[in-house]
Structures are given as C-alpha cells and as structure tokens.
Amino acid sequence: MGIQKVRKGEELNEVLLKKYLQENGLINSVVSELSIQQFTHGYSNLTYLLEIENKEFVLRKPPIGAIKRGHDMRREFKVQSALYKAFSKVPKMYGFSDDEAILGSDFYIMEKVEGVILNYKEAQNRNIPEADYKTIANSWLDTLVELHNVDYKNVGLGDLGKPEGYVERQVSNWGKQYLKAKTDDFPEAEIIMKWMKLHQPTAYDHCLIHNDFKYDNVVFKDDSWQEISAVLDWEMATLGDPLMDLGTSLGYWTVASDHDFIKQGIPSPTVFVGNPIRSEIAKMYAKKSGRNIDNLIFYYVFGLFKIAVIAQQIYFRYSKGWTTDPRFSKLNKAAELCCKLALKAIKTKSVD
C-alpha cells in the first residue's frame, strides 16, 4: 500500500486529533510530535497513518461530500470490534468518534497491521512467480469462506442487516443510487437494471458478507502467501446472500484478456499470468463452501453494476469539485465499461 503526503483539502486538525488520542489513552501527551501521512490505496474512504510516541495508528474517515449511506464509520467500527472475537483476521479497534467538531466527520482509529497488501503495483514490483498465484487465490478464497461461516448472531451482529429480501433491496437501491449520481447517459445501465429485476433469485442463503472482498483489501502475513493477517475496508459489510459477495469479487477480478481500459480502471494483480480465471474462481468457491453457483451470471452482473455505481458516485463528487484526486477524472468511463461488460455477460451467458 502506497503512502504519501496528505492531499490538499484532506488535511486533519492535528491539535484536536492529539487531544482525542490523549483523552482515549492512546498517547501520553498532546505536545508529542505527530506525523500524518495518507494511504494512496482505495477510491472511497480516506485512510491515514498516524505516527506518534513510537506508535502507529490508522485513521479512517469518509471523503468530503460523501453520502453517509456508503461511508458509515460507526458501522465499520462496530463490525470489526464484534468480529475480533470470532474471526481473527480483523485489525484491533481503538476508538470511534461521531464528534464532527474534531475532523469534520465521524472517524475511527485502529491498529496498523503489518504485512503485504497486494495491489497491482505491489504485485508488479515483486515480480511474483506464476505458480504463487494459485496459493494467493486459495488463501484469499479460504478467508472469504471462513468469513461466510462466522456465526454472526453469536458475535452480536444479528442486527447488522435484514437478510430477508436482501437481494431485491440491493437491486433496487443500487439502481436508485446510480440514478442519483448519473452524469452521462449509458443505455446499458438502464437495460441491466431492468434485467436484474427480472432475473434476481428469490430464494438464497444468508450470512455475514464483506461486500468489497478483493486482493487489495486483505493483508497477507508474508510472501509465502499462505496466511492472511487481516481483512480491511468493512464499510459495506452486512447480512445477506454470500453469492453477492462472490459476484462483487468477480467484478473486480480483471484478467489479461479484458479490455485495456477496464484493466486500467480496475487495476488488479489478477491480470497476471498464473491467476485462475473468473469461472475457475467461482468453481473453487463452490467447492470450498458447498454452495450452488447455477445463477452465477446474475451475481456477476450485479457485481459489475455495483462497481459501476461506486465509480459513478466518485466521479459525481469529482465533477462537483468535492475531490481533486486526478485518478477520479475518468471514472464515468469506467462505470460505462462495467455496464458494457455486464451486458456482454448476459448475452454470452459467461463470466469469462
């Protein structure tokens, strides 16, 4: 995960932040020197590295101008705090605040987990051998299956969501969110929204789902790739259909044969030789979890559409001048291409 100076307009109030850290027993003195840097990883919430008194903390907060629905810090903090009891692969939580006078929004502070975050640049720089990608994929999928097997009621997350009617609500809500953030006319988006309403499953399993499970949202313990230390970015975690989780993961699973623009828009280590293709990942998940994947096309189409909406929402904020990150300037095109890919999957009845 890359790190950089804090972007203009995304600075934190150091005086009030140090006061919060001291009041919550995380540091000894407010006069201690605080170093703040920003992680370059991620297109959604803002993530910072705090270094003070020979300690390191990670702070998460929503981006400026973000709707609270998709950037609920309290929810993210609650999920990880509860999961820590039964699922060891989450960072330790240190504190949450909804006092907007401190940093202008809700935020929380957690431990910094050491290890390897495998984004595209990291994989490229490491020149990972072809054979290692099978181990990487298996460790990653084993973690997803382990998460889906957590007894969410037992850890106190029974009120996290309403699993009944989950798929129907998701199809409806993401469609509404797309229309709210719309800046361009993509005919494919309208076709997909209608198709999903007609082809959504009415009977399905439910469990705790992450909803953004991809290589760069997990921390591998080391480059043996056999163990994952932590899963990150829990902002969309809820109770729902586990295959919706898989569908989103497949949406992010770009491969070498995909369109160059989509590979640039969703840069992922999955494009490198040695990675299983999307249909193989789906079969591996089915084998490990024992779940039926006959309706895979729907879940993949939904995953792509969700990614399209997320990209479109970020582009909407960029178009309004609420964020200046240059990476966001063409996300409307990425949204359009995700919709085109989804339509192609419907027509070809294939996820590859």
C-alpha positions, 0 to 999 in steps of 0.5 A: 500500500502506497503512502504519501503526503496528505492531499490538499483539502484532506488535511486533519486538525492535528491539535484536536486529533492529539487531544482525542488520542490523549483523552482515549489513552492512546498517547501520553501527551498532546505536545508529542510530535505527530506525523500524518501521512495518507494511504494512496490505496482505495477510491472511497474512504480516506485512510491515514497513518498516524505516527506518534510516541513510537506508535502507529495508528490508522485513521479512517474517515469518509471523503468530503461530500460523501453520502453517509449511506456508503461511508458509515464509520460507526458501522465499520467500527462496530463490525470489526470490534464484534468480529475480533472475537470470532474471526481473527483476521480483523485489525484491533479497534481503538476508538470511534468518534461521531464528534464532527467538531474534531475532523469534520466527520465521524472517524475511527482509529485502529491498529496498523497491521503489518504485512503485504497488501497486494495491489497491482503495483505491489504485485508488479514490483515483486515480480511474483512467480506464476505458480504463487498465484494459485496459493494467493487465490486459495488463501484469499478464497479460504478467508472469504469462506471462513468469513461466510461461516462466522456465526454472526448472531453469536458475535452480536451482529444479528442486527447488522442487516435484514437478510430477508429480501436482501437481494431485491433491496440491493437491486433496487437501491443500487439502481436508485443510487446510480440514478442519483449520481448519473452524469452521462447517459449509458443505455446499458445501465438502464437495460441491466437494471431492468434485467436484474429485476427480472432475473434476481433469485428469490430464494438464497442463503444468508450470512455475514458478507464483506461486500468489497472482498478483493486482493487489495483489501486483505493483508497477507502475513508474508510472501509465502502467501499462505496466511492472511493477517487481516481483512480491511475496508468493512464499510459495506459489510452486512447480512445477506446472500454470500453469492453477492459477495462472490459476484462483487469479487468477480467484478473486480477480478480483471484478467489479461484478456479484458479490455485495456481500459477496464484493466486500467480502471480496475487495476488488479494483480489478477491480470497476471499470468498464473491467476485462475480465471473468473469461472475457475474462481467461482468453481473453487468457491463452490467447492470450498463452501458447498454452495450452488453457483447455477445463477452465477451470471446474475451475481456477476452482473450485479457485481459489475453494476455495483462497481459501476455505481461506486465509480459513478458516485466518485466521479459525481463528487469529482465533477462537483469539485468535492475531490481533486484526486486526478485518478477520479477524472475518468471514472464515468468511463469506467462505470460505462465499461462495467455496464458494457461488460455486464451486458456482454455477460448476459448475452454470452451467458459467461463470466469469462 
